[in-house]
Amino acid sequence: QAQPVESGGGSVQAGGSLTLSCAASINGYHMAWFRQQPGQEREAVASISNGANLVYYADSVKGRFTISRDNAKNTVTLQMNSLKSEDTAMYYCAAGRFTIDSGSWSSQSGYYRWGQGTQVTVSS
């Protein structure tokens, strides 16, 4: 399977919105967004199960970010609202097949297809 391709990153002022998209063969895969700030470890942002019946968010983005998927169009979207300067990071799309739950969704080890990332910069 080809690796995911992210798009939609850019620069925005604090309080603004961005929509990230991930194009990939997603059927049969749980999909997630991770982010990494310079000098820091990659962290999980949001995940959506293959059937879209389970959705998970990091506490830092709950109520501001929304993950969704369209299996027919092979896309995953991360809608980011009320952006803060601390959301500045490289955002990565990832796909995996594993037993997803509240404990496993955020582990990088569960995902084995990764995109190259798209940069999000939020200025205050």
Salt bridges, closest charged atoms under 4 A:
GLU43 OE2 - ARG35 NE 2.66
ASP59 OD1 - LYS62 NZ 3.21
ASP87 OD1 - ARG35 NH1 2.91
ASP87 OD2 - ARG64 NH1 2.74
